Amino acid sequence: MPCYRCERVQTDPGKGSSPWAVAVVKRNQVLVCPVCQQEHPEWVEELDRCPHCNSTRLKMMLGSVICKSCGADS
């Protein structure tokens, strides 16, 4: 899956955690490359938020959006 902002394709990461961010935008799971994270800090404002706790720590699971902070399912 490419970066949703610039279409850059993710390469195989080295050891450790990936520098790519996984997020939910308009009820779609997306990746944000490290370059866009650094050069376009406003990308965080585009993220969906949990209607219960306002967190952006969301994940898609079987068509539902699950909040990793409070566990809400929307």
mmCIF file of the N, C-alpha and C atoms, coordinates in Angstrom:
data_MODEL
# 
_entry.id   MODEL 
# 
loop_
_atom_site.group_PDB 
_atom_site.id 
_atom_site.type_symbol 
_atom_site.label_atom_id 
_atom_site.label_alt_id 
_atom_site.label_comp_id 
_atom_site.label_asym_id 
_atom_site.label_entity_id 
_atom_site.label_seq_id 
_atom_site.pdbx_PDB_ins_code 
_atom_site.Cartn_x 
_atom_site.Cartn_y 
_atom_site.Cartn_z 
_atom_site.occupancy 
_atom_site.B_iso_or_equiv 
_atom_site.pdbx_formal_charge 
_atom_site.auth_seq_id 
_atom_site.auth_comp_id 
_atom_site.auth_asym_id 
_atom_site.auth_atom_id 
_atom_site.pdbx_PDB_model_num 
ATOM 1   N N  . MET A 1 1  ? 0.856   -1.163 0.000  1.00 0.00 ? 1  MET A N  1 
ATOM 2   C CA . MET A 1 1  ? 0.000   0.000  0.000  1.00 0.00 ? 1  MET A CA 1 
ATOM 3   C C  . MET A 1 1  ? 0.911   1.237  0.000  1.00 0.00 ? 1  MET A C  1 
ATOM 4   N N  . PRO A 1 2  ? 0.697   2.174  -0.923 1.00 0.00 ? 2  PRO A N  1 
ATOM 5   C CA . PRO A 1 2  ? 1.533   3.382  -0.971 1.00 0.00 ? 2  PRO A CA 1 
ATOM 6   C C  . PRO A 1 2  ? 1.076   4.422  0.056  1.00 0.00 ? 2  PRO A C  1 
ATOM 7   N N  . CYS A 1 3  ? 1.908   5.426  0.258  1.00 0.00 ? 3  CYS A N  1 
ATOM 8   C CA . CYS A 1 3  ? 1.565   6.554  1.122  1.00 0.00 ? 3  CYS A CA 1 
ATOM 9   C C  . CYS A 1 3  ? 0.331   7.233  0.536  1.00 0.00 ? 3  CYS A C  1 
ATOM 10  N N  . TYR A 1 4  ? -0.648  7.519  1.367  1.00 0.00 ? 4  TYR A N  1 
ATOM 11  C CA . TYR A 1 4  ? -1.883  8.095  0.845  1.00 0.00 ? 4  TYR A CA 1 
ATOM 12  C C  . TYR A 1 4  ? -1.710  9.562  0.431  1.00 0.00 ? 4  TYR A C  1 
ATOM 13  N N  . ARG A 1 5  ? -0.630  10.189 0.846  1.00 0.00 ? 5  ARG A N  1 
ATOM 14  C CA . ARG A 1 5  ? -0.401  11.592 0.485  1.00 0.00 ? 5  ARG A CA 1 
ATOM 15  C C  . ARG A 1 5  ? 0.431   11.738 -0.779 1.00 0.00 ? 5  ARG A C  1 
ATOM 16  N N  . CYS A 1 6  ? 1.522   10.952 -0.924 1.00 0.00 ? 6  CYS A N  1 
ATOM 17  C CA . CYS A 1 6  ? 2.455   11.161 -2.038 1.00 0.00 ? 6  CYS A CA 1 
ATOM 18  C C  . CYS A 1 6  ? 2.583   9.945  -2.964 1.00 0.00 ? 6  CYS A C  1 
ATOM 19  N N  . GLU A 1 7  ? 1.937   8.836  -2.609 1.00 0.00 ? 7  GLU A N  1 
ATOM 20  C CA . GLU A 1 7  ? 1.979   7.600  -3.407 1.00 0.00 ? 7  GLU A CA 1 
ATOM 21  C C  . GLU A 1 7  ? 3.320   6.881  -3.354 1.00 0.00 ? 7  GLU A C  1 
ATOM 22  N N  . ARG A 1 8  ? 4.242   7.312  -2.475 1.00 0.00 ? 8  ARG A N  1 
ATOM 23  C CA . ARG A 1 8  ? 5.533   6.620  -2.318 1.00 0.00 ? 8  ARG A CA 1 
ATOM 24  C C  . ARG A 1 8  ? 5.248   5.191  -1.846 1.00 0.00 ? 8  ARG A C  1 
ATOM 25  N N  . VAL A 1 9  ? 5.957   4.237  -2.408 1.00 0.00 ? 9  VAL A N  1 
ATOM 26  C CA . VAL A 1 9  ? 5.751   2.832  -2.069 1.00 0.00 ? 9  VAL A CA 1 
ATOM 27  C C  . VAL A 1 9  ? 6.665   2.444  -0.912 1.00 0.00 ? 9  VAL A C  1 
ATOM 28  N N  . GLN A 1 10 ? 6.092   1.732  0.024  1.00 0.00 ? 10 GLN A N  1 
ATOM 29  C CA . GLN A 1 10 ? 6.857   1.281  1.188  1.00 0.00 ? 10 GLN A CA 1 
ATOM 30  C C  . GLN A 1 10 ? 7.844   0.197  0.779  1.00 0.00 ? 10 GLN A C  1 
ATOM 31  N N  . THR A 1 11 ? 9.053   0.297  1.286  1.00 0.00 ? 11 THR A N  1 
ATOM 32  C CA . THR A 1 11 ? 10.060  -0.734 1.052  1.00 0.00 ? 11 THR A CA 1 
ATOM 33  C C  . THR A 1 11 ? 10.139  -1.615 2.290  1.00 0.00 ? 11 THR A C  1 
ATOM 34  N N  . ASP A 1 12 ? 10.819  -2.738 2.166  1.00 0.00 ? 12 ASP A N  1 
ATOM 35  C CA . ASP A 1 12 ? 10.962  -3.621 3.316  1.00 0.00 ? 12 ASP A CA 1 
ATOM 36  C C  . ASP A 1 12 ? 11.734  -2.900 4.415  1.00 0.00 ? 12 ASP A C  1 
ATOM 37  N N  . PRO A 1 13 ? 11.134  -2.825 5.606  1.00 0.00 ? 13 PRO A N  1 
ATOM 38  C CA . PRO A 1 13 ? 11.827  -2.123 6.692  1.00 0.00 ? 13 PRO A CA 1 
ATOM 39  C C  . PRO A 1 13 ? 12.992  -2.944 7.233  1.00 0.00 ? 13 PRO A C  1 
ATOM 40  N N  . GLY A 1 14 ? 13.941  -2.257 7.816  1.00 0.00 ? 14 GLY A N  1 
ATOM 41  C CA . GLY A 1 14 ? 15.038  -2.929 8.500  1.00 0.00 ? 14 GLY A CA 1 
ATOM 42  C C  . GLY A 1 14 ? 14.528  -3.492 9.817  1.00 0.00 ? 14 GLY A C  1 
ATOM 43  N N  . LYS A 1 15 ? 15.424  -3.871 10.657 1.00 0.00 ? 15 LYS A N  1 
ATOM 44  C CA . LYS A 1 15 ? 15.022  -4.395 11.960 1.00 0.00 ? 15 LYS A CA 1 
ATOM 45  C C  . LYS A 1 15 ? 14.421  -3.275 12.799 1.00 0.00 ? 15 LYS A C  1 
ATOM 46  N N  . GLY A 1 16 ? 13.511  -3.640 13.667 1.00 0.00 ? 16 GLY A N  1 
ATOM 47  C CA . GLY A 1 16 ? 12.852  -2.668 14.523 1.00 0.00 ? 16 GLY A CA 1 
ATOM 48  C C  . GLY A 1 16 ? 11.519  -2.236 13.948 1.00 0.00 ? 16 GLY A C  1 
ATOM 49  N N  . SER A 1 17 ? 10.950  -1.219 14.554 1.00 0.00 ? 17 SER A N  1 
ATOM 50  C CA . SER A 1 17 ? 9.634   -0.767 14.115 1.00 0.00 ? 17 SER A CA 1 
ATOM 51  C C  . SER A 1 17 ? 9.742   0.039  12.825 1.00 0.00 ? 17 SER A C  1 
ATOM 52  N N  . SER A 1 18 ? 8.676   0.033  12.076 1.00 0.00 ? 18 SER A N  1 
ATOM 53  C CA . SER A 1 18 ? 8.632   0.745  10.797 1.00 0.00 ? 18 SER A CA 1 
ATOM 54  C C  . SER A 1 18 ? 8.471   2.245  11.038 1.00 0.00 ? 18 SER A C  1 
ATOM 55  N N  . PRO A 1 19 ? 9.133   3.086  10.257 1.00 0.00 ? 19 PRO A N  1 
ATOM 56  C CA . PRO A 1 19 ? 8.952   4.527  10.387 1.00 0.00 ? 19 PRO A CA 1 
ATOM 57  C C  . PRO A 1 19 ? 7.656   5.014  9.733  1.00 0.00 ? 19 PRO A C  1 
ATOM 58  N N  . TRP A 1 20 ? 6.963   4.132  9.034  1.00 0.00 ? 20 TRP A N  1 
ATOM 59  C CA . TRP A 1 20 ? 5.704   4.487  8.392  1.00 0.00 ? 20 TRP A CA 1 
ATOM 60  C C  . TRP A 1 20 ? 4.586   4.482  9.434  1.00 0.00 ? 20 TRP A C  1 
ATOM 61  N N  . ALA A 1 21 ? 3.692   5.459  9.344  1.00 0.00 ? 21 ALA A N  1 
ATOM 62  C CA . ALA A 1 21 ? 2.555   5.539  10.259 1.00 0.00 ? 21 ALA A CA 1 
ATOM 63  C C  . ALA A 1 21 ? 1.352   4.845  9.623  1.00 0.00 ? 21 ALA A C  1 
ATOM 64  N N  . VAL A 1 22 ? 0.622   4.107  10.439 1.00 0.00 ? 22 VAL A N  1 
ATOM 65  C CA . VAL A 1 22 ? -0.634  3.493  10.019 1.00 0.00 ? 22 VAL A CA 1 
ATOM 66  C C  . VAL A 1 22 ? -1.737  4.307  10.681 1.00 0.00 ? 22 VAL A C  1 
ATOM 67  N N  . ALA A 1 23 ? -2.726  4.730  9.885  1.00 0.00 ? 23 ALA A N  1 
ATOM 68  C CA . ALA A 1 23 ? -3.787  5.581  10.416 1.00 0.00 ? 23 ALA A CA 1 
ATOM 69  C C  . ALA A 1 23 ? -5.091  5.288  9.685  1.00 0.00 ? 23 ALA A C  1 
ATOM 70  N N  . VAL A 1 24 ? -6.164  5.931  10.134 1.00 0.00 ? 24 VAL A N  1 
ATOM 71  C CA . VAL A 1 24 ? -7.468  5.816  9.477  1.00 0.00 ? 24 VAL A CA 1 
ATOM 72  C C  . VAL A 1 24 ? -7.889  7.212  9.026  1.00 0.00 ? 24 VAL A C  1 
ATOM 73  N N  . VAL A 1 25 ? -8.207  7.325  7.729  1.00 0.00 ? 25 VAL A N  1 
ATOM 74  C CA . VAL A 1 25 ? -8.670  8.570  7.129  1.00 0.00 ? 25 VAL A CA 1 
ATOM 75  C C  . VAL A 1 25 ? -9.919  8.254  6.315  1.00 0.00 ? 25 VAL A C  1 
ATOM 76  N N  . LYS A 1 26 ? -11.022 8.923  6.639  1.00 0.00 ? 26 LYS A N  1 
ATOM 77  C CA . LYS A 1 26 ? -12.301 8.710  5.945  1.00 0.00 ? 26 LYS A CA 1 
ATOM 78  C C  . LYS A 1 26 ? -12.685 7.235  5.951  1.00 0.00 ? 26 LYS A C  1 
ATOM 79  N N  . ARG A 1 27 ? -12.509 6.599  7.119  1.00 0.00 ? 27 ARG A N  1 
ATOM 80  C CA . ARG A 1 27 ? -12.863 5.190  7.359  1.00 0.00 ? 27 ARG A CA 1 
ATOM 81  C C  . ARG A 1 27 ? -12.071 4.225  6.481  1.00 0.00 ? 27 ARG A C  1 
ATOM 82  N N  . ASN A 1 28 ? -10.877 4.628  6.050  1.00 0.00 ? 28 ASN A N  1 
ATOM 83  C CA . ASN A 1 28 ? -9.968  3.767  5.306  1.00 0.00 ? 28 ASN A CA 1 
ATOM 84  C C  . ASN A 1 28 ? -8.630  3.733  6.013  1.00 0.00 ? 28 ASN A C  1 
ATOM 85  N N  . GLN A 1 29 ? -8.066  2.536  6.159  1.00 0.00 ? 29 GLN A N  1 
ATOM 86  C CA . GLN A 1 29 ? -6.732  2.432  6.746  1.00 0.00 ? 29 GLN A CA 1 
ATOM 87  C C  . GLN A 1 29 ? -5.713  2.866  5.709  1.00 0.00 ? 29 GLN A C  1 
ATOM 88  N N  . VAL A 1 30 ? -4.785  3.739  6.113  1.00 0.00 ? 30 VAL A N  1 
ATOM 89  C CA . VAL A 1 30 ? -3.782  4.292  5.205  1.00 0.00 ? 30 VAL A CA 1 
ATOM 90  C C  . VAL A 1 30 ? -2.397  4.221  5.840  1.00 0.00 ? 30 VAL A C  1 
ATOM 91  N N  . LEU A 1 31 ? -1.391  4.378  4.992  1.00 0.00 ? 31 LEU A N  1 
ATOM 92  C CA . LEU A 1 31 ? -0.010  4.512  5.445  1.00 0.00 ? 31 LEU A CA 1 
ATOM 93  C C  . LEU A 1 31 ? 0.455   5.931  5.151  1.00 0.00 ? 31 LEU A C  1 
ATOM 94  N N  . VAL A 1 32 ? 1.307   6.454  6.029  1.00 0.00 ? 32 VAL A N  1 
ATOM 95  C CA . VAL A 1 32 ? 1.912   7.765  5.812  1.00 0.00 ? 32 VAL A CA 1 
ATOM 96  C C  . VAL A 1 32 ? 3.418   7.569  5.883  1.00 0.00 ? 32 VAL A C  1 
ATOM 97  N N  . CYS A 1 33 ? 4.107   7.925  4.800  1.00 0.00 ? 33 CYS A N  1 
ATOM 98  C CA . CYS A 1 33 ? 5.552   7.704  4.737  1.00 0.00 ? 33 CYS A CA 1 
ATOM 99  C C  . CYS A 1 33 ? 6.290   8.664  5.680  1.00 0.00 ? 33 CYS A C  1 
ATOM 100 N N  . PRO A 1 34 ? 7.518   8.324  6.042  1.00 0.00 ? 34 PRO A N  1 
ATOM 101 C CA . PRO A 1 34 ? 8.300   9.183  6.934  1.00 0.00 ? 34 PRO A CA 1 
ATOM 102 C C  . PRO A 1 34 ? 8.547   10.585 6.361  1.00 0.00 ? 34 PRO A C  1 
ATOM 103 N N  . VAL A 1 35 ? 8.689   10.695 5.037  1.00 0.00 ? 35 VAL A N  1 
ATOM 104 C CA . VAL A 1 35 ? 8.925   12.003 4.414  1.00 0.00 ? 35 VAL A CA 1 
ATOM 105 C C  . VAL A 1 35 ? 7.702   12.899 4.599  1.00 0.00 ? 35 VAL A C  1 
ATOM 106 N N  . CYS A 1 36 ? 6.516   12.376 4.327  1.00 0.00 ? 36 CYS A N  1 
ATOM 107 C CA . CYS A 1 36 ? 5.297   13.176 4.499  1.00 0.00 ? 36 CYS A CA 1 
ATOM 108 C C  . CYS A 1 36 ? 5.064   13.516 5.967  1.00 0.00 ? 36 CYS A C  1 
ATOM 109 N N  . GLN A 1 37 ? 5.399   12.600 6.864  1.00 0.00 ? 37 GLN A N  1 
ATOM 110 C CA . GLN A 1 37 ? 5.242   12.877 8.289  1.00 0.00 ? 37 GLN A CA 1 
ATOM 111 C C  . GLN A 1 37 ? 6.082   14.083 8.693  1.00 0.00 ? 37 GLN A C  1 
ATOM 112 N N  . GLN A 1 38 ? 7.286   14.174 8.142  1.00 0.00 ? 38 GLN A N  1 
ATOM 113 C CA . GLN A 1 38 ? 8.191   15.249 8.508  1.00 0.00 ? 38 GLN A CA 1 
ATOM 114 C C  . GLN A 1 38 ? 7.893   16.544 7.751  1.00 0.00 ? 38 GLN A C  1 
ATOM 115 N N  . GLU A 1 39 ? 7.649   16.440 6.453  1.00 0.00 ? 39 GLU A N  1 
ATOM 116 C CA . GLU A 1 39 ? 7.469   17.639 5.630  1.00 0.00 ? 39 GLU A CA 1 
ATOM 117 C C  . GLU A 1 39 ? 6.063   18.224 5.687  1.00 0.00 ? 39 GLU A C  1 
ATOM 118 N N  . HIS A 1 40 ? 5.094   17.425 6.097  1.00 0.00 ? 40 HIS A N  1 
ATOM 119 C CA . HIS A 1 40 ? 3.695   17.870 6.141  1.00 0.00 ? 40 HIS A CA 1 
ATOM 120 C C  . HIS A 1 40 ? 3.084   17.520 7.498  1.00 0.00 ? 40 HIS A C  1 
ATOM 121 N N  . PRO A 1 41 ? 3.470   18.213 8.571  1.00 0.00 ? 41 PRO A N  1 
ATOM 122 C CA . PRO A 1 41 ? 2.972   17.859 9.895  1.00 0.00 ? 41 PRO A CA 1 
ATOM 123 C C  . PRO A 1 41 ? 1.454   17.980 10.037 1.00 0.00 ? 41 PRO A C  1 
ATOM 124 N N  . GLU A 1 42 ? 0.800   18.660 9.105  1.00 0.00 ? 42 GLU A N  1 
ATOM 125 C CA . GLU A 1 42 ? -0.655  18.799 9.163  1.00 0.00 ? 42 GLU A CA 1 
ATOM 126 C C  . GLU A 1 42 ? -1.384  17.490 8.840  1.00 0.00 ? 42 GLU A C  1 
ATOM 127 N N  . TRP A 1 43 ? -0.645  16.459 8.417  1.00 0.00 ? 43 TRP A N  1 
ATOM 128 C CA . TRP A 1 43 ? -1.289  15.178 8.091  1.00 0.00 ? 43 TRP A CA 1 
ATOM 129 C C  . TRP A 1 43 ? -2.071  14.648 9.290  1.00 0.00 ? 43 TRP A C  1 
ATOM 130 N N  . VAL A 1 44 ? -1.644  14.970 10.481 1.00 0.00 ? 44 VAL A N  1 
ATOM 131 C CA . VAL A 1 44 ? -2.320  14.484 11.697 1.00 0.00 ? 44 VAL A CA 1 
ATOM 132 C C  . VAL A 1 44 ? -3.734  15.053 11.787 1.00 0.00 ? 44 VAL A C  1 
ATOM 133 N N  . GLU A 1 45 ? -3.937  16.251 11.280 1.00 0.00 ? 45 GLU A N  1 
ATOM 134 C CA . GLU A 1 45 ? -5.259  16.880 11.321 1.00 0.00 ? 45 GLU A CA 1 
ATOM 135 C C  . GLU A 1 45 ? -6.259  16.178 10.402 1.00 0.00 ? 45 GLU A C  1 
ATOM 136 N N  . GLU A 1 46 ? -5.782  15.398 9.442  1.00 0.00 ? 46 GLU A N  1 
ATOM 137 C CA . GLU A 1 46 ? -6.645  14.708 8.486  1.00 0.00 ? 46 GLU A CA 1 
ATOM 138 C C  . GLU A 1 46 ? -7.165  13.370 9.013  1.00 0.00 ? 46 GLU A C  1 
ATOM 139 N N  . LEU A 1 47 ? -6.637  12.907 10.133 1.00 0.00 ? 47 LEU A N  1 
ATOM 140 C CA . LEU A 1 47 ? -6.997  11.599 10.658 1.00 0.00 ? 47 LEU A CA 1 
ATOM 141 C C  . LEU A 1 47 ? -8.401  11.581 11.247 1.00 0.00 ? 47 LEU A C  1 
ATOM 142 N N  . ASP A 1 48 ? -9.075  10.437 11.100 1.00 0.00 ? 48 ASP A N  1 
ATOM 143 C CA . ASP A 1 48 ? -10.354 10.241 11.773 1.00 0.00 ? 48 ASP A CA 1 
ATOM 144 C C  . ASP A 1 48 ? -10.100 10.198 13.273 1.00 0.00 ? 48 ASP A C  1 
ATOM 145 N N  . ARG A 1 49 ? -11.129 10.549 14.043 1.00 0.00 ? 49 ARG A N  1 
ATOM 146 C CA . ARG A 1 49 ? -11.031 10.541 15.503 1.00 0.00 ? 49 ARG A CA 1 
ATOM 147 C C  . ARG A 1 49 ? -12.144 9.685  16.094 1.00 0.00 ? 49 ARG A C  1 
ATOM 148 N N  . CYS A 1 50 ? -11.862 9.105  17.223 1.00 0.00 ? 50 CYS A N  1 
ATOM 149 C CA . CYS A 1 50 ? -12.852 8.317  17.937 1.00 0.00 ? 50 CYS A CA 1 
ATOM 150 C C  . CYS A 1 50 ? -13.966 9.252  18.414 1.00 0.00 ? 50 CYS A C  1 
ATOM 151 N N  . PRO A 1 51 ? -15.227 8.890  18.167 1.00 0.00 ? 51 PRO A N  1 
ATOM 152 C CA . PRO A 1 51 ? -16.328 9.751  18.621 1.00 0.00 ? 51 PRO A CA 1 
ATOM 153 C C  . PRO A 1 51 ? -16.501 9.736  20.143 1.00 0.00 ? 51 PRO A C  1 
ATOM 154 N N  . HIS A 1 52 ? -15.877 8.778  20.816 1.00 0.00 ? 52 HIS A N  1 
ATOM 155 C CA . HIS A 1 52 ? -16.030 8.667  22.266 1.00 0.00 ? 52 HIS A CA 1 
ATOM 156 C C  . HIS A 1 52 ? -14.920 9.374  23.039 1.00 0.00 ? 52 HIS A C  1 
ATOM 157 N N  . CYS A 1 53 ? -13.661 9.199  22.613 1.00 0.00 ? 53 CYS A N  1 
ATOM 158 C CA . CYS A 1 53 ? -12.533 9.770  23.374 1.00 0.00 ? 53 CYS A CA 1 
ATOM 159 C C  . CYS A 1 53 ? -11.684 10.742 22.566 1.00 0.00 ? 53 CYS A C  1 
ATOM 160 N N  . ASN A 1 54 ? -12.015 10.929 21.282 1.00 0.00 ? 54 ASN A N  1 
ATOM 161 C CA . ASN A 1 54 ? -11.321 11.865 20.391 1.00 0.00 ? 54 ASN A CA 1 
ATOM 162 C C  . ASN A 1 54 ? -9.905  11.421 20.007 1.00 0.00 ? 54 ASN A C  1 
ATOM 163 N N  . SER A 1 55 ? -9.526  10.192 20.283 1.00 0.00 ? 55 SER A N  1 
ATOM 164 C CA . SER A 1 55 ? -8.201  9.681  19.939 1.00 0.00 ? 55 SER A CA 1 
ATOM 165 C C  . SER A 1 55 ? -8.087  9.446  18.440 1.00 0.00 ? 55 SER A C  1 
ATOM 166 N N  . THR A 1 56 ? -6.872  9.569  17.925 1.00 0.00 ? 56 THR A N  1 
ATOM 167 C CA . THR A 1 56 ? -6.605  9.226  16.527 1.00 0.00 ? 56 THR A CA 1 
ATOM 168 C C  . THR A 1 56 ? -6.002  7.826  16.422 1.00 0.00 ? 56 THR A C  1 
ATOM 169 N N  . ARG A 1 57 ? -5.866  7.119  17.531 1.00 0.00 ? 57 ARG A N  1 
ATOM 170 C CA . ARG A 1 57 ? -5.280  5.774  17.541 1.00 0.00 ? 57 ARG A CA 1 
ATOM 171 C C  . ARG A 1 57 ? -6.360  4.760  17.131 1.00 0.00 ? 57 ARG A C  1 
ATOM 172 N N  . LEU A 1 58 ? -6.679  4.726  15.843 1.00 0.00 ? 58 LEU A N  1 
ATOM 173 C CA . LEU A 1 58 ? -7.727  3.872  15.307 1.00 0.00 ? 58 LEU A CA 1 
ATOM 174 C C  . LEU A 1 58 ? -7.142  2.801  14.417 1.00 0.00 ? 58 LEU A C  1 
ATOM 175 N N  . LYS A 1 59 ? -7.881  1.702  14.272 1.00 0.00 ? 59 LYS A N  1 
ATOM 176 C CA . LYS A 1 59 ? -7.501  0.644  13.341 1.00 0.00 ? 59 LYS A CA 1 
ATOM 177 C C  . LYS A 1 59 ? -8.763  0.100  12.699 1.00 0.00 ? 59 LYS A C  1 
ATOM 178 N N  . MET A 1 60 ? -8.601  -0.428 11.501 1.00 0.00 ? 60 MET A N  1 
ATOM 179 C CA . MET A 1 60 ? -9.711  -1.063 10.787 1.00 0.00 ? 60 MET A CA 1 
ATOM 180 C C  . MET A 1 60 ? -9.669  -2.556 11.069 1.00 0.00 ? 60 MET A C  1 
ATOM 181 N N  . MET A 1 61 ? -10.846 -3.118 11.366 1.00 0.00 ? 61 MET A N  1 
ATOM 182 C CA . MET A 1 61 ? -10.928 -4.549 11.598 1.00 0.00 ? 61 MET A CA 1 
ATOM 183 C C  . MET A 1 61 ? -12.275 -5.042 11.075 1.00 0.00 ? 61 MET A C  1 
ATOM 184 N N  . LEU A 1 62 ? -12.237 -5.841 10.017 1.00 0.00 ? 62 LEU A N  1 
ATOM 185 C CA . LEU A 1 62 ? -13.442 -6.410 9.422  1.00 0.00 ? 62 LEU A CA 1 
ATOM 186 C C  . LEU A 1 62 ? -14.506 -5.353 9.126  1.00 0.00 ? 62 LEU A C  1 
ATOM 187 N N  . GLY A 1 63 ? -14.076 -4.225 8.568  1.00 0.00 ? 63 GLY A N  1 
ATOM 188 C CA . GLY A 1 63 ? -15.001 -3.175 8.177  1.00 0.00 ? 63 GLY A CA 1 
ATOM 189 C C  . GLY A 1 63 ? -15.393 -2.219 9.287  1.00 0.00 ? 63 GLY A C  1 
ATOM 190 N N  . SER A 1 64 ? -14.975 -2.484 10.502 1.00 0.00 ? 64 SER A N  1 
ATOM 191 C CA . SER A 1 64 ? -15.265 -1.595 11.626 1.00 0.00 ? 64 SER A CA 1 
ATOM 192 C C  . SER A 1 64 ? -14.031 -0.787 11.981 1.00 0.00 ? 64 SER A C  1 
ATOM 193 N N  . VAL A 1 65 ? -14.259 0.372  12.558 1.00 0.00 ? 65 VAL A N  1 
ATOM 194 C CA . VAL A 1 65 ? -13.159 1.194  13.062 1.00 0.00 ? 65 VAL A CA 1 
ATOM 195 C C  . VAL A 1 65 ? -13.109 0.989  14.574 1.00 0.00 ? 65 VAL A C  1 
ATOM 196 N N  . ILE A 1 66 ? -11.973 0.510  15.057 1.00 0.00 ? 66 ILE A N  1 
ATOM 197 C CA . ILE A 1 66 ? -11.798 0.228  16.483 1.00 0.00 ? 66 ILE A CA 1 
ATOM 198 C C  . ILE A 1 66 ? -10.812 1.245  17.052 1.00 0.00 ? 66 ILE A C  1 
ATOM 199 N N  . CYS A 1 67 ? -11.156 1.827  18.192 1.00 0.00 ? 67 CYS A N  1 
ATOM 200 C CA . CYS A 1 67 ? -10.262 2.762  18.867 1.00 0.00 ? 67 CYS A CA 1 
ATOM 201 C C  . CYS A 1 67 ? -9.295  1.968  19.744 1.00 0.00 ? 67 CYS A C  1 
ATOM 202 N N  . LYS A 1 68 ? -8.009  2.184  19.542 1.00 0.00 ? 68 LYS A N  1 
ATOM 203 C CA . LYS A 1 68 ? -7.000  1.493  20.351 1.00 0.00 ? 68 LYS A CA 1 
ATOM 204 C C  . LYS A 1 68 ? -6.882  2.112  21.740 1.00 0.00 ? 68 LYS A C  1 
ATOM 205 N N  . SER A 1 69 ? -7.410  3.296  21.925 1.00 0.00 ? 69 SER A N  1 
ATOM 206 C CA . SER A 1 69 ? -7.331  3.957  23.233 1.00 0.00 ? 69 SER A CA 1 
ATOM 207 C C  . SER A 1 69 ? -8.447  3.516  24.177 1.00 0.00 ? 69 SER A C  1 
ATOM 208 N N  . CYS A 1 70 ? -9.697  3.544  23.688 1.00 0.00 ? 70 CYS A N  1 
ATOM 209 C CA . CYS A 1 70 ? -10.823 3.236  24.590 1.00 0.00 ? 70 CYS A CA 1 
ATOM 210 C C  . CYS A 1 70 ? -11.570 1.965  24.205 1.00 0.00 ? 70 CYS A C  1 
ATOM 211 N N  . GLY A 1 71 ? -11.267 1.398  23.035 1.00 0.00 ? 71 GLY A N  1 
ATOM 212 C CA . GLY A 1 71 ? -11.919 0.161  22.621 1.00 0.00 ? 71 GLY A CA 1 
ATOM 213 C C  . GLY A 1 71 ? -13.250 0.344  21.912 1.00 0.00 ? 71 GLY A C  1 
ATOM 214 N N  . ALA A 1 72 ? -13.679 1.574  21.707 1.00 0.00 ? 72 ALA A N  1 
ATOM 215 C CA . ALA A 1 72 ? -14.955 1.834  21.037 1.00 0.00 ? 72 ALA A CA 1 
ATOM 216 C C  . ALA A 1 72 ? -14.939 1.271  19.621 1.00 0.00 ? 72 ALA A C  1 
ATOM 217 N N  . ASP A 1 73 ? -16.081 0.768  19.200 1.00 0.00 ? 73 ASP A N  1 
ATOM 218 C CA . ASP A 1 73 ? -16.267 0.175  17.867 1.00 0.00 ? 73 ASP A CA 1 
ATOM 219 C C  . ASP A 1 73 ? -17.281 1.033  17.133 1.00 0.00 ? 73 ASP A C  1 
ATOM 220 N N  . SER A 1 74 ? -16.844 1.663  16.034 1.00 0.00 ? 74 SER A N  1 
ATOM 221 C CA . SER A 1 74 ? -17.791 2.495  15.291 1.00 0.00 ? 74 SER A CA 1 
ATOM 222 C C  . SER A 1 74 ? -17.881 2.077  13.852 1.00 0.00 ? 74 SER A C  1 
# 
